[in-house]
Amino acid sequence: MTTRELERWFSATLSPEKYEAADPSQNGIQVENDGGEARVVAFAVDACLETVERAIQAGAGMLFVHHGLFWGRSEPLRGRHYRVVKRLIEGNLALYASHLPLDAHPELGNNAGLANRLGLEDLEPFGEWHGMALGFRGRFLEPLSLDTVISRLFPDGKKPLHVLPFGPEKIRTLGVVSGGAADEVSEAIALGLDCYVTGEIGHEQYHPAMENRISVVAGGHYQTETVGPKLVAERLARETGIETVFIDVPTGL
């Protein structure tokens, strides 16, 4: 597939136009290549020098990321930005970014993927941001312990960064918004949820969570946002036959 064909596939699949008014992330192709055939498409969470280098080493013609290089304002190509863009151009590697469209997608998104891992039923939109819901909330058919929730979130055995175990012993209802969505704990409290899952949690959420008896699992900004890129990679490979590779560059955050 060429760069333009891949762009059309990603745009048709993720519908970035729905988020133009609210998302400053400049979703879509951020750096072009020569437009030739891509034998491999690489996927990663972040556009950084390491993911670019490893994508080039893998023979990729495009790198798909959740966190791109440009965030709604013009930035001079100096320092880190220059080095990353320079390697993209040298490696003939196109860069495609998908931020909010990948968080909110009902099947391939970070939050849909996490809700599916957890086995949540009766999903409803959750986590409002600029008039749109990015996450999901739902219930468990059989109440789960907090340890079971965590083991379902991370079937590979990885550990969350922080856990606030203040909710009921058996969790029946849960909301999830990946990444940096600590403030949405207030929405979870208002809805009376037993547990809230996100990427990061701050000092200011500790006492509200404790006083309102809700458990919070901060799984890590990076860890909770590997889900969507992997799901998109799987669908692209299945529908087009192109080779895909996920480049894992964990930040520990």
VENGIPE-V92094 format. One record per pair of residues at least 24 apart in sequence whose ideal C-beta (glycine too) atoms are under 7 Angstrom apart, sorted by the first residue. I is the first residue (numbers start at 0). J is the second residue. D is the distance in whole Angstrom. If there is no record, write none. Layout:
i=I j=J d=D
i=I j=J d=D
//
This chain:
i=0 j=36 d=7
i=0 j=37 d=6
i=0 j=239 d=6
i=0 j=241 d=6
i=1 j=34 d=6
i=1 j=35 d=7
i=1 j=36 d=6
i=1 j=37 d=7
i=2 j=31 d=6
i=2 j=32 d=6
i=2 j=34 d=5
i=2 j=37 d=7
i=2 j=61 d=6
i=2 j=93 d=5
i=3 j=34 d=7
i=5 j=37 d=6
i=5 j=40 d=7
i=5 j=61 d=5
i=6 j=95 d=7
i=8 j=235 d=7
i=8 j=239 d=7
i=9 j=95 d=6
i=9 j=97 d=7
i=13 j=97 d=5
i=13 j=100 d=4
i=13 j=101 d=6
i=13 j=104 d=6
i=14 j=100 d=6
i=15 j=97 d=7
i=15 j=100 d=5
i=18 j=99 d=4
i=18 j=100 d=5
i=21 j=99 d=7
i=21 j=129 d=4
i=21 j=130 d=7
i=21 j=131 d=6
i=22 j=98 d=6
i=22 j=99 d=4
i=23 j=70 d=6
i=23 j=71 d=3
i=24 j=67 d=6
i=24 j=70 d=6
i=24 j=71 d=7
i=24 j=96 d=6
i=24 j=98 d=4
i=24 j=99 d=7
i=25 j=67 d=7
i=25 j=69 d=5
i=25 j=71 d=7
i=25 j=96 d=7
i=26 j=96 d=6
i=26 j=97 d=5
i=26 j=98 d=6
i=26 j=100 d=6
i=27 j=95 d=7
i=28 j=93 d=6
i=28 j=94 d=7
i=28 j=95 d=5
i=29 j=67 d=5
i=29 j=68 d=6
i=29 j=69 d=6
i=29 j=94 d=5
i=29 j=96 d=5
i=30 j=84 d=6
i=30 j=87 d=5
i=30 j=93 d=6
i=30 j=94 d=4
i=31 j=93 d=6
i=32 j=60 d=6
i=32 j=91 d=5
i=32 j=92 d=6
i=32 j=93 d=4
i=33 j=91 d=6
i=35 j=60 d=7
i=36 j=60 d=7
i=37 j=61 d=5
i=38 j=242 d=7
i=39 j=242 d=5
i=39 j=244 d=6
i=40 j=235 d=6
i=40 j=241 d=6
i=40 j=243 d=5
i=41 j=244 d=5
i=41 j=246 d=6
i=42 j=228 d=4
i=42 j=229 d=7
i=42 j=231 d=7
i=42 j=232 d=4
i=42 j=243 d=6
i=42 j=245 d=5
i=42 j=246 d=7
i=43 j=228 d=7
i=43 j=246 d=4
i=43 j=248 d=6
i=44 j=221 d=6
i=44 j=224 d=5
i=44 j=225 d=6
i=44 j=228 d=6
i=45 j=248 d=7
i=46 j=83 d=7
i=46 j=94 d=6
i=46 j=96 d=7
i=47 j=83 d=7
i=47 j=248 d=7
i=48 j=82 d=6
i=48 j=83 d=6
i=48 j=86 d=7
i=49 j=248 d=5
i=50 j=246 d=5
i=50 j=248 d=6
i=51 j=83 d=6
i=51 j=86 d=5
i=51 j=87 d=6
i=51 j=90 d=7
i=51 j=92 d=6
i=52 j=86 d=7
i=53 j=246 d=5
i=54 j=92 d=6
i=54 j=246 d=6
i=55 j=90 d=4
i=55 j=92 d=6
i=57 j=244 d=5
i=59 j=92 d=6
i=59 j=244 d=7
i=60 j=92 d=7
i=60 j=93 d=7
i=61 j=92 d=7
i=61 j=93 d=4
i=61 j=95 d=6
i=62 j=92 d=6
i=62 j=94 d=5
i=63 j=95 d=5
i=63 j=228 d=7
i=63 j=231 d=7
i=64 j=94 d=7
i=64 j=96 d=5
i=65 j=97 d=6
i=65 j=98 d=6
i=65 j=101 d=5
i=65 j=224 d=5
i=65 j=227 d=6
i=65 j=228 d=6
i=66 j=98 d=7
i=67 j=94 d=7
i=67 j=96 d=3
i=68 j=94 d=7
i=99 j=133 d=7
i=101 j=227 d=4
i=102 j=133 d=5
i=102 j=177 d=6
i=102 j=178 d=7
i=103 j=131 d=7
i=103 j=133 d=5
i=104 j=227 d=7
i=107 j=227 d=6
i=107 j=230 d=4
i=107 j=231 d=5
i=107 j=234 d=6
i=108 j=227 d=5
i=109 j=177 d=4
i=109 j=223 d=6
i=109 j=224 d=5
i=109 j=226 d=5
i=109 j=227 d=4
i=110 j=134 d=4
i=110 j=135 d=5
i=110 j=175 d=5
i=110 j=176 d=6
i=110 j=177 d=6
i=111 j=135 d=7
i=112 j=226 d=4
i=112 j=227 d=6
i=112 j=230 d=5
i=113 j=152 d=7
i=113 j=175 d=5
i=113 j=177 d=6
i=113 j=196 d=7
i=113 j=223 d=6
i=113 j=226 d=6
i=114 j=175 d=6
i=116 j=151 d=6
i=116 j=152 d=6
i=117 j=148 d=7
i=117 j=151 d=5
i=117 j=152 d=7
i=117 j=173 d=7
i=118 j=151 d=7
i=119 j=173 d=6
i=125 j=174 d=5
i=125 j=176 d=7
i=125 j=186 d=7
i=126 j=174 d=7
i=126 j=176 d=4
i=126 j=180 d=6
i=126 j=183 d=5
i=126 j=186 d=7
i=127 j=186 d=7
i=133 j=176 d=6
i=134 j=174 d=6
i=134 j=175 d=5
i=134 j=176 d=3
i=135 j=175 d=6
i=136 j=172 d=7
i=136 j=173 d=7
i=136 j=174 d=4
i=136 j=190 d=7
i=136 j=192 d=6
i=137 j=173 d=7
i=138 j=171 d=6
i=138 j=172 d=5
i=139 j=170 d=7
i=139 j=171 d=6
i=142 j=169 d=4
i=142 j=170 d=6
i=142 j=171 d=5
i=143 j=169 d=7
i=143 j=170 d=5
i=144 j=168 d=7
i=144 j=169 d=7
i=145 j=170 d=6
i=145 j=214 d=6
i=148 j=194 d=6
i=148 j=216 d=7
i=149 j=216 d=6
i=152 j=196 d=7
i=152 j=216 d=7
i=152 j=218 d=6
i=157 j=222 d=6
i=159 j=216 d=5
i=159 j=217 d=6
i=159 j=218 d=4
i=159 j=219 d=7
i=160 j=217 d=5
i=160 j=218 d=7
i=160 j=219 d=5
i=161 j=200 d=5
i=161 j=217 d=4
i=162 j=216 d=6
i=163 j=200 d=7
i=163 j=205 d=7
i=163 j=208 d=5
i=163 j=214 d=6
i=163 j=215 d=4
i=164 j=214 d=5
i=165 j=208 d=5
i=165 j=209 d=5
i=165 j=212 d=6
i=165 j=213 d=6
i=165 j=214 d=6
i=166 j=193 d=5
i=166 j=194 d=5
i=166 j=212 d=6
i=166 j=213 d=5
i=166 j=214 d=3
i=167 j=193 d=5
i=167 j=212 d=7
i=170 j=194 d=5
i=170 j=214 d=7
i=177 j=223 d=4
i=177 j=224 d=5
i=178 j=220 d=5
i=178 j=223 d=6
i=178 j=224 d=5
i=179 j=220 d=6
i=184 j=208 d=6
i=184 j=215 d=6
i=187 j=213 d=6
i=188 j=213 d=6
i=198 j=223 d=4
i=198 j=224 d=7
i=219 j=252 d=6
i=220 j=252 d=6
i=221 j=249 d=5
i=221 j=250 d=5
i=221 j=252 d=6
//
